Amino acid sequence: MTEQLEPATRARHGFFTRLIGAASFKIDIYEEVEHDQNATGQAAAVVGLVAVASAIGGLQTGLSGFVAGVLGAYLGWALWSGTCYFVGVQLYDGTADWGELLRTIGFAQAPGVLLLLRAAPTMGPFLQAAVFFWMIGTVLVAIRQALDFSTGRALATALAGFVPYVLAKAVLELSLGISPSVLP
């Protein structure tokens, strides 16, 4: 883990640098967005970009799929972050607040902008799976950095947070007449 920098000395990067850095597993970017309370809107923008990219990549689901994708992305982000906050702080003595987890987990979804490519003939499902595993890695880094604990605890926390995310997504998709999927 990197050392905590004082707010006045912490580097400030622009949105796209943060987006690329988060997708590239850059610890300093995760530390920066964790501590930048103004980055919550940017994290929400990342979640929105991923939701739209995923919806475009899965155009076969129609308008209800688009609505489910966008609503599910934001609901899932809030639930996953909230569950990770509860588990990480209450069970594993992590040091973060919900906003820090919202920001880091939001930016950790950055690889999901490539879900746009899931519509590619024959390669789409493979690209979707690759992006999914890439996002698992970035989320683990985000949780580890936000809560300031080991990768093992980050994995357990991420798994605990993934359960309500998948359940909420499935309920939303079923209510809109869409076959539920685990992948974004």
Secondary structure, 3 states (H helix, E strand, C coil): CCCCCCCCCCCCCCHHHHHHHHHCCCHHHHHHHHHCHHHHHHHHHHHHHHHHHHHHHCHHHHHHHHHHHHHHHHHHHHHHHHHHHHHHHHHCCCCCCHHHHHHHHHHHCHHHHHHHHHHCCCCHHHHHHHHHHHHHHHHHHHHHHHHCCCHHHHHHHHHHHHHHHHHHHHHHHHHCCCCCCCCC
